[in-house]
């Protein structure tokens, strides 16, 4: 479903992306709406799937994980579907994407140490060729989604939210 998000909804989304725990009253003061009006707009955006959910951002390092890595997988013939069934059960995987290109999968993982990394790769190699990149630091993390740039190609006339 295509939808154009009006100016007030973008302002609300900007507030929620900066702090999902911000009160509707506080957001309302910033955007010029009453708390019930903000709540109604947020509920509508949730119902439309524009807002997909809320979650806590947790530090891997402060929870005991020494390594964070990006691992790509180039699946062997006939092994992609079994891997796609397995990956949701792997507790190390915090994000996983199916992609185009030479590799089929990109995973972001958190690991205790290099020994844990070795064990994890040993689980993966039966499904395909892996490539591992240790993350040294975050440059951009969970950047907010902004408004679309005007002038870019769009589909049919979208509905207003």
N, C-alpha and C positions, 0 to 999 in steps of 0.2 A: 504494500500500500504506500503510494507516494503521498507525502504531505509537506506543506510548507509550514514552517514554524514561525509564528508571528514574533514581533519584536519583544513583547512581554514574556513570551515563553522562552525565548533565547536568554533573556536576562535571568529568568528563574533557573534555567539549565546551567548557566554560568555560575550562579550561586551554589547550586547543588553539587556541581563538579568540583568546586573549590572546597566545600564542606557539606557533605550529605547529611550531617546532623544539625545544620542550621535550622532554626525554628521558622515556621511559616510567618510568624509575626516579624521576625528580623528580615526575612526575604521581602515581605510586603512593604516594609519601610524603605527598602532599597529600590523597589520597582514601582512603588506607588499604588499598591493594591492592599486590600484588607486580608488578614490571615485566612478567612474562609475562601476568598477568591483565589488566593495562591493554592490552597489545598485542593480546590476544584480543578484548577489547571494542572497541578501535579498528578492528580488522580486520572485525569483524561489522558495525559501523556503516558502514564503507566499502562492504562487500558489499551492505548494504541501501540504499545511496545517501544515507544521512543525512550522511555526510562525503563531499563531492563532489570534494575535491582540496585541494592545498596550493600556494601560490604566493608569490613575493616581491612585496612592496609597493615600487614604484619611484617616486621623486619626478620628476614631469614637469619641474619647474623646474630641478632639478639635472642633468637629462639634456638640457637645452638648449631645451626648449619653453617659450616665454614666455606662451602663452595656453592656457587650459583653458576650454571652453565647453560649454553645453548647447544643442543644436540640435534643434528639433522640425520634423517634416515632415508636411504634409498632402498626401498623394499625389493626383495627378491620376487621373482615371478610367483604369483599365487599366495604371497605372504602379506599383502597389504590389508586385506579384510580381516585376517586373524589378528594382525597387529592393532587395527582400529578397535577391535573388540577388547583387546588386552589393555590398551593405554589408559582408559579411565580408572583401572584398578591399581595403577602404579602410583604409590603415594609420593614419590619424588617429583612427579610432573605437576607443575603449577599452571602451565599453559601449553597447549598443543594445537598446531595448525596443520591442515592438509594444504599443500602448496603446489604450484606449477614449477616446472623446471626439472633439473636432473634429480633432485631429491623429491620425495613425496611428503615428508613430514618434517616440521620444525617443532622442537620441544624446548621449553624453558624448565629447567629442573633445579631443585635444591638438594644438596648432598652433605653428609656429615664430614667427609674428608676424601682424599684421593683413593682410599681403599673402597669406600662406598661407591665412588665413581667407577672403579674397575668392575665391581660386582654388578652395577647397574648396566654397564656396557655389555657385560657377559650375557645378561638377560636379553638385550636387544639384538645381538649379532645373529641370532637364529632367524630373525625377520629381515635382515638386510645389512647393507653397508652403513656404518655410522661415521659421523664427523663431529668432533667435540670442540667447542670454543668456551674456554673459561671466561666468565664475566669478571672484569677487574673493578669496574665501577659503573654506576648508572649515569648516563648523560641526560636522557629524557625518560621520565617514568610517568605513565598514566596521564599524559598531557590532555587537557580538556579538548573535547571536540567543539570546534567553532563553527560559525556560520559558513555556508557554502559561499565561494567566491562568485560574484555576479559575472555573467558573461560566459560561464561554462555551459556546455550542452546539457539540456534537460529533456526529460521525456514529456509526456502529455501534461496538460495543465493540472498541477497538483491541487489537492484539497487543503483548505485552511484548518489549522488545529485550534 
